Amino acid sequence: MLADREPPQGLLDACTELAPDLWRFDRKDYSYTTESDGWYWCDRQQRSPQLPWPALQGQHQLDNAAGALALVQRLQQRLPVPWTAVQAALTVLKLPGRMQWQGRFLLDVAHNAEAAQALVPVLQAKGQKAVWIAGVLGDKPIEAIAQALAPVVESVVTCDLSSPRAVSASVLCERFRAAGLRAQVGGDAPAALAVALRQAEADQPILVCGSFLTVAALAPLMTQFATDD
């Protein structure tokens, strides 16, 4: 099962060698269509009943859900799953730290440019740029992440993380500034949160992303300010 819209040739070669009967999204072995009140999964032999929008936010989640359903359908003879179960699962599936709104805080681990880009339409829908609390590991594409989020971020507060692989808040601040963003050193997680809250307007979204460690450090601190939507 290959759910990538534009799979690299190396991956195609490896998958084709391992699984000649490969289902691919990019060549329409399966697909989906959307309507105003739901969506439909289909392959070359069947079409699903109307499905609810995934509880996970972001347009890319339809691609992910369609790929998962393609796998479910390929396994139907061994592990049958009725469409009613699929419909129920789509409405309740949530992943902490993935497109997770907690009041005005948006938590997402987003440690690469593709994940950061997926956050852009979600924040654009709010109609206001965010204050970003950022902590990133040194082996991640920091400048690419900054470039992806620049259109939806007003300022950045950098955060120290409890990992020897992490970029320090001061160095991260310098790199964000070099990338054209307004950035300020926050310090450890509580200090960075305090700085972000001082910077943000009362209803301004606050984005927390850059690493699993960033979300893990900040999420427990936010319960005093917000509850899950």
Backbone torsions as a table, in degrees:
resi	resn	phi	psi	omega
1	MET	NA	123.6	-179.0
2	LEU	-126.7	111.5	-172.5
3	ALA	-100.4	6.1	-178.3
4	ASP	-76.1	135.5	176.3
5	ARG	-69.6	-33.3	-179.0
6	GLU	-134.7	72.1	-176.5
7	PRO	-66.7	136.4	176.9
8	PRO	-66.2	151.7	-174.2
9	GLN	-60.5	-37.5	179.5
10	GLY	-60.3	-40.0	178.0
11	LEU	-67.8	-41.7	177.7
12	LEU	-59.2	-44.7	-179.2
13	ASP	-61.6	-44.8	-178.6
14	ALA	-65.8	-44.0	-178.9
15	CYS	-66.4	-40.4	-179.4
16	THR	-64.5	-36.3	178.8
17	GLU	-69.2	-39.6	-177.3
18	LEU	-80.6	-33.1	-174.5
19	ALA	-140.2	87.9	-179.2
20	PRO	-57.9	-34.1	-179.9
21	ASP	-90.5	62.3	-172.9
22	LEU	-90.7	129.9	172.5
23	TRP	-89.0	128.9	-176.3
24	ARG	-127.7	132.4	177.6
25	PHE	-68.7	-37.3	-174.0
26	ASP	-68.3	-21.7	178.3
27	ARG	-109.0	15.9	172.8
28	LYS	68.3	28.7	170.5
29	ASP	-62.7	-29.3	168.3
30	TYR	-146.0	161.3	-177.9
31	SER	-161.1	-172.1	174.7
32	TYR	-152.1	157.8	174.7
33	THR	-127.6	154.3	-178.5
34	THR	-120.4	150.7	171.8
35	GLU	-131.6	178.8	-173.8
36	SER	-64.6	-29.5	-174.3
37	ASP	-116.5	16.9	178.3
38	GLY	162.8	-168.5	-178.2
39	TRP	-145.5	167.7	-176.1
40	TYR	-133.4	132.3	173.8
41	TRP	-94.7	145.7	177.7
42	CYS	-152.1	155.4	166.2
43	ASP	-126.3	-159.9	-175.3
44	ARG	-79.8	-2.8	-177.8
45	GLN	-124.5	-18.3	-175.6
46	GLN	-149.2	162.3	175.1
47	ARG	-132.2	135.6	-177.6
48	SER	-71.5	163.5	164.1
49	PRO	-67.4	171.9	179.5
50	GLN	-60.5	135.3	-178.2
51	LEU	-112.7	145.5	177.0
52	PRO	-75.3	157.5	176.1
53	TRP	-62.6	141.7	177.6
54	PRO	-59.9	142.4	175.6
55	ALA	-65.6	-29.1	174.6
56	LEU	-68.1	133.0	-174.1
57	GLN	-86.1	155.8	178.0
58	GLY	110.3	136.9	-179.7
59	GLN	-59.6	-33.8	-179.4
60	HIS	-63.6	-18.5	179.9
61	GLN	-67.9	-22.6	173.5
62	LEU	-68.0	-40.1	175.3
63	ASP	-60.8	-44.5	-179.5
64	ASN	-63.3	-45.4	-180.0
65	ALA	-63.6	-41.2	179.6
66	ALA	-62.6	-40.0	177.1
67	GLY	-64.0	-42.2	178.0
68	ALA	-63.3	-39.9	179.3
69	LEU	-68.3	-33.9	176.2
70	ALA	-61.6	-41.7	177.8
71	LEU	-65.4	-42.9	177.6
72	VAL	-57.5	-42.7	-178.6
73	GLN	-68.4	-36.6	178.2
74	ARG	-65.9	-25.5	-177.7
75	LEU	-98.6	7.9	-173.4
76	GLN	-56.6	-38.6	-177.2
77	GLN	-67.4	-31.8	-179.9
78	ARG	-93.3	-37.5	-177.6
79	LEU	-133.5	78.6	-176.0
80	PRO	-66.7	133.9	177.3
81	VAL	-130.1	118.5	-179.1
82	PRO	-73.1	156.7	179.3
83	TRP	-62.6	-29.3	177.7
84	THR	-62.6	-36.1	177.5
85	ALA	-69.6	-38.2	176.9
86	VAL	-62.5	-46.3	179.5
87	GLN	-59.0	-43.0	179.9
88	ALA	-66.5	-40.8	-177.1
89	ALA	-65.9	-39.3	-178.0
90	LEU	-60.4	-32.3	-175.1
91	THR	-81.6	-15.8	-174.4
92	VAL	-116.8	-13.8	-176.1
93	LEU	-68.9	122.5	174.9
94	LYS	-137.6	148.3	177.4
95	LEU	-121.9	114.8	177.9
96	PRO	-56.0	134.3	179.3
97	GLY	83.0	6.2	175.2
98	ARG	-123.5	107.8	-178.7
99	MET	50.3	43.3	-175.4
100	GLN	-98.3	111.7	173.9
101	TRP	-85.4	129.0	175.1
102	GLN	-128.1	90.5	-169.5
103	GLY	65.1	-125.2	178.2
104	ARG	-92.7	1.5	177.8
105	PHE	-88.2	131.0	174.2
106	LEU	-110.2	115.0	-178.6
107	LEU	-104.7	128.2	175.7
108	ASP	-155.1	134.0	-176.1
109	VAL	-65.4	-34.3	171.7
110	ALA	22.0	77.4	-178.6
111	HIS	-110.6	21.2	171.2
112	ASN	-147.3	169.6	-173.9
113	ALA	-65.3	-35.8	-178.8
114	GLU	-65.1	-43.7	178.4
115	ALA	-66.2	-38.7	177.8
116	ALA	-63.7	-41.2	179.3
117	GLN	-62.5	-34.1	178.9
118	ALA	-65.5	-23.6	178.6
119	LEU	-75.9	-21.9	-171.8
120	VAL	-59.6	-53.9	-179.3
121	PRO	-64.3	-29.1	178.4
122	VAL	-65.1	-43.2	178.9
123	LEU	-75.4	-35.2	177.4
124	GLN	-60.0	-33.8	180.0
125	ALA	-64.3	-21.1	177.7
126	LYS	-77.2	-19.1	177.0
127	GLY	74.8	13.6	-178.9
128	GLN	-150.9	136.0	179.3
129	LYS	-67.5	153.4	-174.2
130	ALA	-100.4	157.2	162.1
131	VAL	-90.3	129.8	-173.0
132	TRP	-109.5	122.0	169.8
133	ILE	-93.9	116.4	-170.5
134	ALA	-122.3	132.5	167.9
135	GLY	-137.2	130.1	-171.4
136	VAL	-138.5	143.1	174.6
137	LEU	-79.6	154.7	-172.1
138	GLY	-68.2	-20.2	-178.8
139	ASP	-91.6	10.9	-179.3
140	LYS	-99.9	157.0	-177.0
141	PRO	-79.5	78.4	-171.1
142	ILE	-58.5	-48.1	-177.9
143	GLU	-66.0	-36.3	178.6
144	ALA	-67.7	-38.5	176.7
145	ILE	-64.1	-44.4	179.1
146	ALA	-61.1	-42.9	179.9
147	GLN	-63.1	-40.4	-179.5
148	ALA	-65.0	-38.8	-174.7
149	LEU	-90.4	-11.1	-176.0
150	ALA	-52.1	-39.6	-178.3
151	PRO	-66.4	-17.9	-174.6
152	VAL	-120.5	10.1	-177.7
153	VAL	-119.7	128.5	177.1
154	GLU	-84.1	-41.2	-179.8
155	SER	-156.7	163.7	-178.1
156	VAL	-125.0	138.2	171.1
157	VAL	-115.5	119.5	-175.2
158	THR	-90.1	148.5	-170.4
159	CYS	-128.2	134.2	172.3
160	ASP	-75.2	141.4	178.8
161	LEU	-116.6	154.4	-177.3
162	SER	-87.7	62.8	178.2
163	SER	-150.9	137.4	176.3
164	PRO	-65.6	-16.1	179.0
165	ARG	-84.0	-10.4	-173.7
166	ALA	-77.1	147.4	169.9
167	VAL	-79.0	133.1	-179.1
168	SER	-63.4	156.2	-179.6
169	ALA	-58.8	-38.0	-178.5
170	SER	-69.1	-43.3	178.4
171	VAL	-68.4	-40.0	178.6
172	LEU	-62.0	-39.6	177.7
173	CYS	-60.0	-44.9	179.4
174	GLU	-61.8	-40.0	-178.4
175	ARG	-70.0	-37.5	176.3
176	PHE	-66.1	-41.4	177.6
177	ARG	-61.9	-41.1	177.2
178	ALA	-63.4	-27.2	178.5
179	ALA	-84.7	-0.4	174.9
180	GLY	98.7	8.5	-180.0
181	LEU	-98.0	149.9	170.1
182	ARG	-75.3	121.0	-174.5
183	ALA	-137.6	149.7	179.1
184	GLN	-141.1	140.7	177.2
185	VAL	-71.7	129.7	178.5
186	GLY	-99.8	-40.6	-175.8
187	GLY	104.3	-144.1	178.5
188	ASP	-72.6	178.2	-172.1
189	ALA	-57.6	-49.7	179.7
190	PRO	-61.9	-38.9	179.8
191	ALA	-67.4	-41.7	179.6
192	ALA	-63.7	-40.3	177.9
193	LEU	-63.8	-41.8	179.2
194	ALA	-62.1	-41.8	178.7
195	VAL	-64.6	-44.4	-179.3
196	ALA	-62.5	-40.6	179.3
197	LEU	-66.1	-33.4	176.5
198	ARG	-70.4	-35.7	-178.0
199	GLN	-75.0	-37.6	-170.1
200	ALA	-78.0	144.7	170.3
201	GLU	-68.4	166.8	-172.9
202	ALA	-57.7	-36.1	-177.3
203	ASP	-111.6	12.7	-176.8
204	GLN	-76.9	135.0	178.2
205	PRO	-66.0	146.2	176.0
206	ILE	-120.7	118.5	-178.5
207	LEU	-93.9	133.8	174.5
208	VAL	-120.9	112.0	179.9
209	CYS	-162.4	172.1	177.8
210	GLY	128.2	-21.2	-178.9
211	SER	-171.4	155.3	169.1
212	PHE	-57.4	-37.4	-178.5
213	LEU	-66.7	-33.9	178.3
214	THR	-64.3	-49.3	179.4
215	VAL	-63.7	-42.7	-178.9
216	ALA	-62.4	-35.3	-178.8
217	ALA	-77.2	-36.0	-174.0
218	LEU	-88.9	-34.8	-172.8
219	ALA	-55.1	-44.6	-179.3
220	PRO	-64.5	-24.7	-177.8
221	LEU	-77.7	-17.5	-173.3
222	MET	-85.9	-13.4	-176.9
223	THR	-62.8	-23.5	178.0
224	GLN	-77.1	-13.5	-178.4
225	PHE	-110.5	-24.7	-172.3
226	ALA	-152.8	159.7	172.7
227	THR	-122.5	163.7	179.0
228	ASP	-58.6	140.6	173.5
229	ASP	-68.1	NA	NA
